[in-house]
């Protein structure tokens, strides 16, 4: 028998697995059961038999390819192929009618753009950067010939991984209870499950913030980071892997500081920024090169203005305040923030200004990216011309 509460839970689950809410100039889309990596079994087709008495050659086995295609996802691959097995077609045998056997059918696995294809042990096979990119993941076996006593060979067999490299424009970086879920709600009027305990976000939620000119900026609310994440405490390592896959970072700190549990030390907003920076740095130093914004949340709390002034002063001259932290928690480099934006996710204070800063930062990033690409192409062309002079 279905009780009222279990019915409500079921309805809520259905609504939140794919939920899109319009609010004037903004909408937010939540994707349930988001998948950002997939392990597949791939095998090239076996070659066909040769024909000894006429010297006939068997056809090669079919290859297995991963091909970049728009409007697809790793979840679609998983749903369509639950066994996750992909095998190339067998090459045709040589016969009196056709001395050269037909090639086996190639298999194409359609995957989204922005995928890194690796072996099971992490060795890179290739990247899918634009639609139409193809990566050969398992070669078919050659058909039987005179040199193999007309016996065919089997195709390559391996397990491969498809890893989504970029999951969003912005990744929210913050310790549990920094107010990230509330911030997403304020930015978008969506309703992620918000609880008063520390670990609220258990898998990445990808949100779309839409502007009045139809520009969309995606924001990933990532599983909460905890101190020591780089050594894989909790879900730390997964979190940091997600951070790697965002163009920019949106640090979120509580203006009044943070304490994970009664046994852990209390951290001020400034200390929290440095600890978050340290975690990113220890995991992968290149993360420090990503453009970053700092959101100082909970500005509706008492003494918030004084604490914000103190934080701004500390961020302007971080070296002077490093004695507040243990030596092993001091980052090698300090994160430079393009904007420091005070907000209250609960009251809505500062949210419109934050949306403007997010948009500005993304537009600047796009311009820089385009200029860099053009400079690289120019260098290549000059190098090419120089070689042929």
matplotlib code that plots the C-alpha trace (Angstrom):
import matplotlib.pyplot as plt

x = [0.0, 1.3, 1.2, 0.8, 4.4, 5.9, 3.7, 5.0, 8.6, 8.0, 6.5, 9.4, 11.9, 10.2, 10.1, 13.7, 15.3, 14.6, 13.4, 13.4, 12.2, 11.7, 12.1, 11.9, 15.3, 16.8, 16.1, 17.9, 17.9, 18.8, 20.0, 19.4, 21.8, 24.6, 27.3, 30.7, 32.7, 32.0, 34.0, 33.4, 34.5, 35.7, 36.9, 37.9, 36.3, 38.1, 39.6, 38.1, 39.6, 41.9, 41.5, 44.7, 44.1, 43.6, 45.7, 42.6, 42.8, 40.3, 38.7, 40.0, 37.8, 35.8, 37.3, 35.7, 35.6, 34.5, 33.0, 32.0, 28.4, 26.2, 23.1, 24.3, 25.6, 27.4, 24.1, 22.5, 25.3, 24.8, 21.0, 21.1, 23.9, 23.5, 26.1, 28.6, 30.1, 31.1, 32.4, 33.5, 32.1, 33.9, 35.8, 34.4, 36.0, 37.8, 35.8, 35.9, 33.4, 35.3, 39.0, 39.4, 36.9, 34.8, 36.0, 34.0, 31.6, 33.1, 31.3, 30.9, 30.2, 28.7, 29.9, 29.6, 32.1, 34.7, 35.6, 39.1, 39.4, 41.8, 42.8, 41.9, 45.2, 44.8, 46.9, 45.4, 44.2, 42.7, 40.4, 37.0, 37.2, 34.8, 31.9, 33.1, 36.4, 37.1, 39.3, 40.2, 39.8, 40.0, 41.5, 40.0, 42.2, 43.8, 42.3, 44.1, 46.8, 49.6, 51.9, 49.6, 48.9, 45.6, 44.5, 42.9, 43.8, 41.5, 40.9, 42.3, 40.5, 40.5, 38.6, 38.4, 37.2, 35.3, 35.9, 33.9, 36.6, 34.4, 31.2, 30.3, 31.5, 31.7, 32.3, 31.2, 34.1, 33.3, 33.3, 30.0, 27.4, 29.0, 25.5, 26.2, 22.8, 21.1, 23.2, 22.1, 18.5, 18.9, 20.6, 17.9, 14.9, 15.5, 15.0, 18.0, 17.5, 18.9, 19.5, 20.9, 23.6, 27.0, 26.9, 23.9, 25.2, 26.1, 26.5, 27.2, 24.1, 24.6, 22.5, 21.9, 21.6, 19.9, 20.2, 17.7, 19.8, 19.5, 23.1, 23.4, 26.1, 26.3, 27.2, 28.1, 27.2, 29.7, 29.8, 31.1, 34.9, 36.4, 39.9, 42.3, 40.3, 43.5, 44.4, 40.9, 39.0, 35.3, 34.4, 37.3, 39.1, 35.9, 35.2, 38.6, 38.3, 35.0, 36.7, 39.3, 36.4, 35.1, 36.3, 36.2, 35.9, 33.3, 34.6, 31.8, 32.6, 30.5, 31.4, 31.2, 33.6, 33.0, 33.4, 32.7, 32.2, 32.8, 36.2, 37.5, 38.9, 36.8, 38.0, 37.4, 36.4, 40.0, 41.3, 38.6, 39.7, 43.4, 42.4, 40.3, 43.2, 45.6, 43.4, 43.2, 47.0, 47.9, 45.6, 46.9, 48.7, 47.4, 43.9, 45.3, 45.5, 41.8, 39.9, 38.1, 35.4, 34.9, 31.3, 31.0, 27.7, 25.4, 25.7, 22.4, 24.1, 25.0, 28.4, 28.7, 29.8, 32.7, 33.7, 33.6, 35.9, 38.3, 38.3, 38.9, 41.8, 43.3, 42.9, 44.8, 47.8, 47.6, 51.2, 50.6, 47.9, 49.4, 50.4, 46.7, 47.2, 49.4, 52.4, 51.1, 47.9, 49.6, 49.3, 52.4, 50.5, 47.5, 44.4, 43.6, 39.9, 38.5, 35.6, 34.8, 31.0, 29.1, 25.7, 22.9, 21.4, 18.6, 17.5, 18.6, 21.0, 23.8, 22.5, 21.9, 25.3, 26.8, 25.0, 26.5, 30.0, 29.6, 28.6, 31.4, 34.0, 32.8, 32.7, 36.3, 37.4, 35.9, 37.7, 41.0, 40.5, 39.8, 42.9, 45.1, 43.8, 44.4, 47.9, 48.7, 47.4, 49.4, 52.6, 51.9, 51.4, 54.6, 56.5, 55.1, 56.0, 59.5, 60.0, 59.1, 61.1]
y = [0.0, 3.5, 5.9, 9.6, 10.3, 7.6, 8.9, 12.4, 11.1, 9.3, 12.5, 14.6, 12.1, 12.2, 16.0, 16.4, 13.9, 16.4, 19.7, 23.0, 26.2, 29.6, 32.8, 35.9, 36.0, 32.9, 29.2, 26.3, 22.7, 19.9, 16.6, 13.6, 10.6, 12.6, 10.3, 11.7, 8.5, 5.2, 1.9, -0.1, -3.5, -3.3, -6.0, -5.7, -8.3, -11.5, -11.8, -14.2, -17.5, -17.6, -20.1, -22.2, -23.9, -20.6, -18.4, -16.4, -13.8, -13.5, -10.1, -8.1, -7.8, -4.6, -1.9, -0.3, 3.6, 6.2, 9.1, 12.6, 13.5, 16.4, 15.8, 12.6, 11.7, 9.0, 8.2, 7.5, 5.1, 3.3, 3.2, 2.0, -0.6, -1.8, -4.6, -2.0, -4.5, -3.4, -6.0, -5.4, -7.5, -10.7, -10.5, -12.5, -15.8, -16.1, -18.2, -19.2, -16.4, -13.7, -14.6, -11.5, -11.8, -8.8, -6.6, -7.0, -4.2, -1.3, -0.4, 3.3, 4.3, 7.8, 9.9, 13.6, 16.2, 16.9, 13.3, 11.9, 8.2, 6.2, 2.6, 1.0, 2.0, 5.7, 5.8, 8.3, 6.9, 10.1, 13.1, 14.0, 17.8, 18.6, 16.9, 14.2, 13.5, 9.7, 7.6, 4.0, 1.9, -1.7, -2.8, -5.8, -8.8, -9.5, -12.1, -15.4, -15.1, -17.2, -15.8, -16.9, -20.3, -18.8, -18.7, -15.4, -13.5, -12.2, -8.5, -6.4, -6.7, -4.0, -2.1, 1.6, 4.6, 7.6, 10.5, 13.8, 16.5, 19.6, 19.3, 23.0, 26.6, 27.1, 24.7, 25.7, 25.1, 25.2, 23.2, 21.6, 24.1, 27.1, 27.6, 26.3, 24.6, 27.7, 29.8, 27.7, 28.1, 31.9, 32.0, 29.9, 29.3, 25.6, 23.4, 21.2, 19.2, 21.4, 20.0, 21.5, 18.7, 19.1, 16.8, 17.8, 17.5, 13.9, 14.0, 16.9, 18.9, 20.7, 23.9, 26.2, 29.9, 31.6, 35.3, 37.6, 37.4, 33.6, 33.1, 30.0, 29.5, 26.1, 25.9, 22.6, 22.2, 19.7, 17.2, 19.1, 19.3, 18.5, 19.1, 16.4, 15.8, 15.4, 12.3, 11.0, 11.6, 11.1, 11.9, 14.3, 12.8, 12.6, 16.2, 17.4, 15.5, 17.4, 20.7, 19.9, 19.7, 23.2, 26.3, 28.6, 28.3, 29.9, 29.7, 30.0, 30.8, 31.6, 35.2, 34.1, 31.1, 27.3, 24.3, 20.9, 19.1, 19.7, 17.9, 19.9, 23.5, 26.5, 28.3, 32.0, 33.0, 33.9, 30.6, 28.8, 30.4, 29.4, 25.8, 25.4, 26.8, 24.4, 21.4, 22.3, 23.0, 19.6, 17.7, 19.5, 22.8, 23.7, 24.2, 27.4, 28.8, 28.7, 32.1, 32.3, 34.4, 34.5, 34.5, 35.6, 34.1, 34.6, 38.4, 38.5, 37.2, 39.6, 41.4, 40.2, 43.7, 43.9, 40.3, 41.1, 44.2, 42.1, 39.4, 41.9, 43.4, 39.9, 39.0, 42.1, 41.2, 37.4, 37.0, 39.2, 36.8, 33.4, 32.9, 32.1, 28.8, 25.7, 25.5, 22.5, 24.3, 27.4, 27.3, 27.9, 30.5, 32.6, 32.4, 35.7, 36.4, 38.4, 39.5, 39.2, 39.3, 39.5, 37.8, 36.4, 33.4, 33.5, 37.1, 37.5, 40.3, 40.6, 37.8, 40.0, 41.5, 38.0, 37.0, 40.0, 39.1, 35.5, 36.6, 39.2, 36.6, 34.0, 36.6, 37.7, 34.1, 33.4, 36.5, 35.4, 31.8, 33.0, 35.3, 32.5, 30.2, 32.8, 33.4, 29.7, 29.3, 32.3, 30.8, 27.4, 29.2, 31.2, 28.1, 26.2, 29.1, 29.3, 25.6, 25.9, 29.1]
z = [0.0, -1.0, 2.0, 1.5, 2.4, 0.2, -2.7, -2.1, -2.1, -5.4, -7.0, -5.7, -7.1, -10.5, -10.5, -9.5, -11.9, -14.7, -13.5, -15.4, -13.8, -15.6, -13.6, -15.8, -17.4, -15.9, -16.0, -14.4, -15.6, -13.2, -14.6, -12.4, -12.4, -14.1, -15.5, -16.3, -16.9, -18.4, -18.7, -21.9, -23.2, -26.9, -29.3, -32.9, -35.2, -36.1, -39.6, -42.2, -43.3, -46.3, -49.2, -49.4, -52.8, -54.6, -52.4, -51.4, -48.6, -45.8, -45.0, -42.1, -38.9, -38.3, -36.1, -33.1, -33.1, -30.6, -32.6, -31.3, -31.8, -30.6, -28.5, -26.9, -23.4, -21.6, -19.9, -23.3, -24.2, -20.9, -21.3, -24.9, -24.3, -20.7, -21.2, -22.5, -24.9, -28.5, -31.0, -34.6, -37.4, -38.5, -41.8, -44.7, -45.6, -49.0, -51.5, -55.1, -55.9, -53.9, -53.4, -51.2, -48.3, -47.3, -44.5, -41.2, -40.3, -38.2, -35.0, -34.0, -30.4, -30.5, -27.5, -26.6, -27.5, -24.8, -24.0, -23.2, -24.2, -22.1, -21.4, -18.1, -16.6, -17.6, -20.7, -23.2, -26.5, -27.9, -27.4, -28.9, -29.1, -32.0, -33.6, -36.0, -34.2, -34.3, -32.1, -33.0, -29.8, -31.1, -34.4, -36.3, -36.8, -40.2, -42.5, -43.3, -46.0, -47.4, -44.6, -41.8, -43.4, -44.3, -40.6, -39.5, -36.4, -33.6, -33.1, -30.3, -27.0, -24.2, -21.6, -22.3, -20.3, -21.6, -19.3, -19.7, -19.6, -19.2, -17.3, -16.8, -17.2, -13.5, -10.6, -7.1, -4.7, -1.0, 2.2, 3.3, 4.5, 2.8, 1.3, -2.2, -2.7, -1.4, -3.8, -6.7, -5.6, -5.4, -8.8, -10.5, -8.3, -8.6, -5.5, -4.7, -1.6, 1.2, 4.7, 7.9, 8.1, 6.4, 3.4, 1.2, -2.3, -3.1, -6.9, -9.2, -10.2, -13.5, -13.7, -16.6, -15.9, -18.8, -19.6, -21.3, -24.6, -24.4, -23.4, -21.1, -18.5, -16.8, -13.1, -11.4, -7.8, -6.8, -3.8, -0.7, -0.3, 3.1, 4.4, 3.2, 0.0, -2.0, 0.0, -0.9, 2.4, 1.8, -1.8, -2.0, -5.0, -7.1, -6.2, -7.4, -10.6, -11.3, -10.5, -13.2, -15.7, -15.2, -17.1, -14.0, -10.3, -8.0, -4.5, -1.9, 1.7, 4.8, 5.8, 9.5, 9.0, 9.1, 11.4, 10.0, 13.3, 17.0, 16.9, 13.9, 14.3, 13.5, 10.3, 9.5, 6.0, 5.1, 6.5, 4.5, 1.3, 1.9, 2.8, -0.3, -2.3, -0.6, -1.4, -5.1, -5.2, -3.6, -6.1, -9.2, -9.3, -12.8, -11.1, -9.7, -13.2, -13.7, -13.5, -10.1, -8.4, -4.7, -3.3, 0.3, 1.4, 4.4, 4.5, 6.3, 9.5, 12.4, 12.1, 8.4, 7.2, 9.7, 8.8, 5.1, 5.6, 7.5, 4.8, 2.0, 4.0, 4.5, 0.9, -0.2, 1.8, 2.6, 3.7, 6.7, 8.0, 7.3, 10.9, 11.5, 9.6, 10.4, 8.1, 6.1, 5.3, 3.7, -0.1, -2.2, -4.3, -3.4, -5.5, -7.3, -7.6, -10.5, -8.3, -4.6, -4.4, -1.1, -1.2, 0.9, -0.8, 1.7, 1.2, -2.4, -1.6, -4.2, -6.5, -9.5, -9.2, -9.0, -12.2, -13.9, -12.6, -13.8, -17.3, -17.5, -16.4, -19.0, -21.8, -20.9, -20.9, -24.3, -25.8, -24.2, -25.5, -29.0, -29.0, -27.8, -30.5, -33.2, -31.9, -31.9, -35.4, -36.6, -35.0, -36.7, -40.1, -39.7, -38.7, -41.7, -44.1, -42.6, -43.2, -46.9, -47.6]

ax = plt.figure().add_subplot(projection="3d")
ax.plot(x, y, z, "-o")
ax.set_aspect("equal")
plt.show()
